[in-house]
């Protein structure tokens, strides 16, 4: 990316890319095309990404190519998908023996500990014996089991081999922009962020003495828990002047917050937060599907879990956007624009005559499978069209 113009010092533009697998990647690509055409990308000071948004965002920030080349490469990645490259890493790489050793040793041990824990729970419920201390001990013991390799480390290996190489999180090629790649630590239930300047989380402090690969940060951010196991890592942390080593269990950043805007919100306590900024404008690219049709009847387990997860997700997003609008009304933000794939077309400020309808793209899967050209074109074009609409209505001053 080229050098950014200095611009007025009172303007601090930030950009957030949501999760959503390949659907998000294609939608964000279209949004980025519109932002590039309008000269807004070069004004972005902080890029915050989640899951599928982390893949496309990291490519934008770390490839160091012009936008046309970035666009061409992203189309190629979306057309190929990641399934083949992940399978190759699982079965034909140095990850293969690590994964199978983990399955044979740790997997079997974990199943045994889980079965014993279930027996203890049953005994406690039936006989009221005080088995809870032993149950807690088994839980801690299972946390000590080694994980040498997994589908997520294979995903990291595939990203490293095919997309990011050995680039580290500090090797940003987008001049003048800071990058935040969002994950979630399952041990503490808190946000864990890989940043081009500072990485860590408020429960642990700042990571010290580690070169973090971009491929690892993106894999952690995109490890959707229903499909990929967490990425387990040990880091050295500095907190309140003390250095310690902690193990983190990292999963998809969307588990904590799927939009990537929380880290950009005004009023964050720099003494507690590892990352805080003085944003004046937030541009949020959201690849969510929006309101559900109401036609499904989720009775069975998979349907119940999926719909419950989605409902919680959507209400958290609603609360987040309500806060952002309040920041604008109170003057804490000068501008906020949400480009939302699931936006109801009838509620747009104006509707382009050739608008790709919401119904055409909202149900596209959020996996990382290869994408057909017509699906890619539809998702990207809707993103491009909606971005122009939202910028015209809410961010015209930029």
C-alpha positions in Angstrom: 0.0 0.0 0.0 1.2 3.5 -0.7 2.1 6.2 1.9 -0.9 7.9 3.5 -1.4 11.6 3.2 -1.0 13.4 6.5 -4.6 14.7 6.5 -6.2 16.7 9.3 -4.9 15.5 12.7 -8.4 15.4 14.2 -9.4 12.6 11.8 -8.7 9.0 13.0 -10.4 6.5 10.7 -10.7 2.8 11.7 -11.9 -0.2 9.8 -13.4 -3.4 11.2 -13.9 -6.7 9.2 -16.3 -9.2 10.7 -16.1 -13.0 10.7 -18.1 -15.3 8.4 -15.7 -17.6 6.5 -15.6 -17.3 2.7 -18.8 -15.4 2.7 -17.2 -12.7 4.7 -14.1 -12.8 2.6 -16.0 -12.2 -0.7 -18.3 -9.6 0.8 -15.4 -7.7 2.4 -13.5 -7.8 -0.9 -16.3 -6.0 -2.6 -16.5 -3.5 0.3 -12.8 -2.9 0.0 -13.1 -2.2 -3.7 -15.6 0.6 -3.0 -13.5 2.0 -0.2 -10.4 2.0 -2.5 -12.3 3.6 -5.3 -13.4 6.4 -3.0 -9.9 6.9 -1.5 -10.9 5.9 2.0 -8.5 2.9 2.4 -5.5 5.2 2.5 -7.1 7.1 5.4 -7.5 4.0 7.6 -5.3 4.2 10.7 -6.3 0.9 12.4 -7.6 -2.3 10.8 -9.4 -4.7 13.2 -10.3 -8.2 11.9 -12.1 -11.3 13.0 -12.1 -14.9 11.6 -12.8 -14.8 7.8 -12.3 -11.1 8.0 -8.8 -11.8 9.4 -7.8 -13.7 6.3 -8.7 -11.0 3.8 -7.6 -8.2 6.2 -4.2 -9.8 6.8 -3.7 -10.3 3.1 -4.4 -6.6 2.6 -2.0 -5.5 5.4 0.9 -7.9 4.9 1.2 -8.7 1.2 2.7 -5.3 0.3 1.1 -5.2 -3.2 -1.0 -2.6 -5.0 -4.8 -3.0 -4.7 -5.3 -4.5 -8.2 -2.8 -7.3 -7.4 -4.4 -7.8 -4.0 -7.8 -8.1 -5.6 -6.5 -10.6 -8.2 -4.9 -12.8 -5.5 -8.0 -12.7 -3.3 -10.2 -13.9 -6.1 -7.8 -16.8 -6.7 -7.9 -17.7 -3.0 -11.7 -17.7 -2.9 -12.0 -19.8 -6.0 -9.6 -22.4 -4.6 -10.8 -22.3 -1.0 -8.8 -23.8 1.8 -10.2 -27.3 2.1 -7.6 -29.0 -0.1 -4.6 -27.1 1.4 -5.8 -28.0 4.9 -6.2 -31.7 4.0 -2.8 -31.6 2.4 -1.4 -30.2 5.7 -3.2 -32.8 7.7 -2.1 -35.8 5.7 1.1 -34.8 3.8 3.2 -32.5 6.0 5.2 -32.3 9.2 1.9 -31.7 11.0 0.7 -35.2 10.1 2.7 -37.1 12.8 1.9 -34.4 15.4 -1.8 -34.7 14.7 -1.9 -38.5 14.9 0.3 -38.5 18.0 -2.2 -36.1 19.6 -5.1 -38.3 18.6 -3.6 -41.5 19.9 -2.1 -40.2 23.1 -4.0 -37.1 24.2 -7.3 -38.0 22.5 -7.6 -41.4 24.1 -6.6 -40.0 27.5 -9.1 -37.2 27.2 -11.9 -39.6 26.4 -10.9 -41.8 29.4 -10.9 -38.7 31.7 -14.2 -37.5 30.3 -15.8 -40.9 30.9 -14.5 -41.1 34.4 -15.7 -37.6 35.1 -19.2 -38.5 33.8 -19.2 -41.5 36.2 -18.3 -39.3 39.1 -21.1 -36.9 38.3 -23.6 -39.7 38.2 -22.3 -41.1 41.5 -22.6 -37.6 43.1 -26.2 -37.2 41.8 -27.3 -40.7 42.9 -25.5 -41.2 46.2 -24.7 -37.5 47.1 -21.0 -38.5 47.8 -18.6 -35.5 47.7 -17.0 -36.2 44.4 -16.7 -32.7 43.1 -13.1 -32.1 44.3 -12.1 -35.2 42.2 -14.1 -34.0 39.3 -12.3 -30.6 39.4 -8.9 -32.4 39.6 -9.8 -34.4 36.5 -10.7 -31.2 34.7 -7.3 -29.7 35.6 -5.6 -32.9 34.6 -7.2 -32.9 31.2 -5.9 -29.3 30.7 -2.3 -30.6 31.2 -2.6 -33.1 28.3 -0.2 -32.1 25.5 -1.5 -31.0 22.1 1.2 -31.4 19.4 -1.0 -30.9 16.4 -4.6 -30.5 15.3 -6.8 -29.4 12.4 -6.1 -25.8 13.5 -2.3 -26.2 13.4 -2.9 -27.8 9.9 -4.9 -24.7 9.0 -2.0 -22.5 10.2 0.4 -24.6 8.2 -1.7 -24.2 5.1 -2.0 -20.4 5.6 1.8 -20.2 6.1 2.5 -22.3 3.0 0.0 -20.8 0.6 -0.7 -17.2 1.8 1.5 -15.5 4.4 4.8 -17.3 4.4 7.0 -16.5 7.4 5.6 -12.9 7.9 5.3 -11.9 11.5 2.6 -9.8 13.1 4.9 -6.8 13.1 5.7 -7.0 9.4 2.9 -4.7 8.3 3.3 -3.5 4.7 0.3 -1.2 4.8 2.2 2.0 5.6 0.6 4.1 8.4 -1.9 1.4 9.6 -1.9 -0.7 12.7 -3.4 -4.2 12.6 -5.4 -6.0 15.2 -6.3 -9.7 14.7 -9.0 -10.7 17.2 -9.2 -14.1 18.9 -10.9 -15.4 22.1 -9.2 -17.1 25.0 -11.4 -20.0 26.2 -9.6 -20.3 29.5 -10.7 -16.8 30.7 -13.6 -16.1 28.3 -11.9 -12.8 27.3 -10.7 -11.2 24.1 -7.1 -12.0 23.0 -5.7 -9.8 20.4 -2.6 -10.1 18.1 -1.5 -6.5 17.2 1.2 -5.2 15.0 2.4 -3.0 17.8 1.1 -4.8 21.0 -0.4 -8.3 21.5 -2.1 -9.9 24.5 -5.2 -9.6 26.7 -6.2 -7.7 29.8 -6.2 -10.8 31.9 -2.6 -11.7 30.9 -0.9 -8.4 29.9 1.3 -7.8 26.9 3.2 -10.6 25.1 6.9 -10.2 25.4 9.8 -12.0 23.7 7.8 -13.7 21.0 7.7 -13.3 17.2 4.2 -14.3 16.2 3.5 -15.5 12.7 0.7 -13.9 10.8 -0.5 -17.4 9.8 -0.8 -18.4 13.5 -2.7 -15.2 14.5 -5.1 -15.7 11.6 -5.6 -19.4 12.3 -6.4 -18.6 15.9 -8.8 -15.9 14.9 -10.6 -18.2 12.4 -10.8 -21.4 14.5 -14.6 -21.7 14.5 -15.2 -23.9 17.6 -17.8 -26.3 16.0 -15.3 -27.2 13.3 -11.8 -26.5 14.5 -10.2 -27.1 17.9 -8.6 -24.2 19.8 -5.0 -23.2 19.2 -3.0 -23.8 22.4 0.1 -21.7 23.0 2.4 -20.5 25.8 3.6 -16.9 25.8 5.6 -14.7 28.1 3.5 -11.8 29.4 4.3 -8.6 31.2 1.6 -7.3 33.6 2.1 -4.6 36.1 5.8 -4.9 35.7 6.0 -8.6 36.3 6.9 -11.3 33.7 5.2 -14.7 33.7 4.5 -17.5 31.3 0.9 -18.5 30.7 -0.9 -20.9 28.5 -3.7 -19.6 26.3 -6.5 -21.6 24.6 -7.4 -19.5 21.5 -10.5 -19.9 19.4 -12.5 -17.9 16.8 -12.6 -14.2 17.7 -16.3 -14.2 16.9 -17.0 -16.2 20.0 -16.2 -13.0 22.0 -17.3 -10.4 19.4 -17.8 -11.1 15.7 -17.6 -7.5 14.4 -14.1 -6.5 15.5 -15.3 -3.1 16.7 -15.0 -3.5 20.4 -11.3 -2.7 20.4 -12.0 0.5 18.4 -14.6 1.9 20.7 -13.9 5.2 22.5 -13.3 5.4 26.2 -11.3 2.2 26.6 -9.0 2.4 29.7 -5.4 2.4 28.3 -4.2 1.2 31.8 -6.2 -2.0 31.5 -6.6 -2.6 27.8 -3.7 -3.9 25.8 -5.0 -2.0 22.7 -6.8 1.3 22.8 -7.2 4.0 20.2 -8.6 7.5 19.8 -10.9 6.8 16.8 -13.0 9.5 15.3 -14.6 7.3 12.7 -15.4 3.6 12.6 -16.3 1.8 9.4 -17.8 -1.7 10.2 -18.1 -4.3 7.5 -20.5 -7.0 8.7 -21.0 -10.2 6.7 -23.8 -11.4 8.9 -27.0 -12.7 7.3 -29.4 -10.6 9.4 -32.9 -11.5 10.5 -33.8 -15.2 10.2 -36.8 -16.2 8.0 -38.7 -17.9 10.8 -39.4 -20.9 8.6 -37.2 -23.4 10.5 -38.4 -25.4 13.5 -35.1 -26.2 15.3 -36.2 -29.1 17.5 -33.1 -31.5 17.2 -29.8 -30.9 18.9 -27.8 -29.4 16.0 -30.6 -27.1 15.0 -31.2 -26.0 18.6 -27.5 -25.2 19.2 -27.1 -23.5 15.9 -30.1 -21.3 16.4 -29.3 -20.5 20.0 -25.8 -19.5 19.1 -27.0 -17.3 16.3 -29.6 -15.6 18.5 -27.1 -14.7 21.2 -24.7 -13.5 18.5 -27.3 -11.3 16.9 -28.4 -9.7 20.1 -24.8 -8.9 21.1 -24.3 -7.3 17.7 -27.5 -5.2 18.2 -26.2 -4.0 21.6 -22.8 -3.1 20.0 -24.3 -1.1 17.2 -26.6 0.7 19.7 -23.5 1.8 21.6 -21.8 3.0 18.5 -24.8 5.1 17.5 -24.9 6.5 21.0 -21.2 7.5 20.7 -22.0 9.5 17.6 -25.0 11.1 19.2 -22.9 12.1 22.3 -20.0 13.3 20.1 -17.5 10.6 21.2 -17.4 9.5 17.5 -17.6 11.9 14.6 -18.9 9.2 12.3 -19.9 5.5 12.1 -21.0 3.5 9.1 -22.1 -0.1 9.1 -22.0 -2.0 5.8 -24.2 -5.0 6.5 -24.7 -7.9 4.1 -27.9 -8.9 5.9 -29.3 -5.3 5.7 -33.0 -5.3 4.6 -33.0 -3.8 1.2 -36.2 -1.8 1.8 -34.5 0.0 4.7 -31.5 1.4 2.8 -31.2 5.2 2.4 -31.5 4.6 -1.3 -31.5 1.4 -3.4 -29.3 1.1 -6.5 -31.3 -0.1 -9.5 -29.1 -3.1 -10.0 -28.6 -4.0 -6.3 -27.8 -7.6 -5.6 -30.8 -8.7 -3.4 -30.1 -9.8 0.2 -32.0 -13.1 -0.4 -29.5 -14.0 -3.1 -26.5 -14.1 -0.8 -27.5 -14.2 2.8 -27.6 -18.0 3.1 -24.2 -18.6 1.5 -22.2 -20.9 3.9 -19.5 -19.5 6.3 -17.0 -22.3 5.7 -13.7 -22.0 3.7 -14.7 -24.2 0.7 -14.0 -23.2 -2.9 -16.4 -20.6 -4.1 -18.1 -20.6 -7.5 -17.5 -17.5 -9.6 -21.1 -16.5 -9.7 -21.4 -16.6 -5.9 -18.2 -14.6 -5.5 -19.4 -12.0 -8.0 -22.8 -11.7 -6.2 -21.3 -11.3 -2.7 -18.6 -8.9 -3.8 -20.9 -6.8 -5.8 -23.4 -6.5 -3.0 -20.6 -5.4 -0.7 -19.4 -2.8 -3.2 -22.9 -1.5 -3.7 -23.8 -1.2 0.0 -20.5 0.4 0.8 -21.2 3.3 -1.6 -24.7 3.7 -0.2 -23.4 3.8 3.4 -20.5 6.1 2.7 -22.8 8.5 0.9 -25.3 8.6 3.7 -23.1 8.4 6.9 -19.5 9.1 6.0 -19.6 11.7 3.2 -17.5 14.1 5.3 -14.5 11.8 4.8 
